Amino acid sequence: MRVALHTRVKPGRESEYDQAHREVPAELVEAIKRGGAHEWTIWRSGQDLFHVIECDDYEALLSSLAALPVNITWQARMAELLEVTHDYSKDGAGKGLPAVWRLP
């Protein structure tokens, strides 16, 4: 499955966000892969971040990460940098951005 997300960096925190993503803990990367993600790309345009995640099951991926200490630490770090965060709530899980058009 493919999920697209939109998050937003706090004004003036863009370089810190970029730097943090050059240092994603290897333990977190491995946990994301074990959770069923095959690809996760983030693009930044100014403060706006666009994520595309290719995974087996997005809700299962989020569930597998939710209680992991390395992810909890990472999410706390991201909360300091993000104005709009990745939604880990049950109501938000699996929704992502609605597709408007796809090349046939």
N, C-alpha and C positions, 0 to 999 in steps of 0.2 A: 504494500500500500504506500501511497505517496501523500504526505501531509505538508501543507505550507502554513507557516506561522508568520506573524508580524509582531515584532517587539520594538522598543524605542529606547535609545541611550539617553540618559540625562544630559542636558546641555553642558558642553565643556568636558564631558567624560569620555568622548569618543576614543582618544588615544589610549586611555587606560583600558577601555573595553577591548580594543584591538590587541594591546599588550597581553591582557589576561588570556586571550584566545591563542596566543603564541605559546602559552604555558599551561594548557589544559592538562591536569594530572593524568598520567598514563593509566592509573587505576580507574579513573572515571571513563576514559576512552574504552578500556576493556569492558567495563560494566555496561556501557551503552551498546557495544557490540554483542555482548552476552544477552542483553535484553531484546535483541532482534533487529537492531538498526544495521542497515547495510551501507548507508550513505547519509551524511548530515552536512549540508553546506549552508553557510550564512553569508549573505551579501549585505553590505552597509552602504546606504546613500544618505550622507549627512548623519542625522540622528536615527533614521529609520533602518531597521534590520529586517531582512527577509530570510526565513529559514525554509529549506526544503529537506524533508526527512523521508528516506526510503526505508521502510521497516516492515516486519511481518505483521505487527499489530500495535498500533500507537498506544492504546490504553494499556496493553500489557507492558510495553516499554516503560511508560511513565510509572506504572505500579512497581516494576522491578527496580527502579531508581529511587523511588520516593523515600525509603527508609535508610538508604545507604549513607553512612557518615560522610564519605567523600562527596556525594551529591548534595547533601545538606550543607556542607561547607561551601561548595561551589555556588549553590543557589543563594546563600547569604552574601557571598561576594558579588554575585550578579545583581542582587537587590540593591546594593550600594550604588551600582552603576546604571541601572535601568529605570526609566520612567514608566514603561509598559513592560511587564515581565512575562515570562513563559508561564502559562496557566496550568498548574498542576491540580486544580480542583476537579472533583468528579464531574461537575456540570460542564467544565470546559474541555475535559479530556476527549480526544478523538475528533474534535470538531474542526480545528484549524480554519484556514481561510476557504471560503467556498470557491470552487472553480467557476470561472466565467467563460473561458474559451480554451480549447486545446486543438492543436494542429491535427487535422484528421489524417 
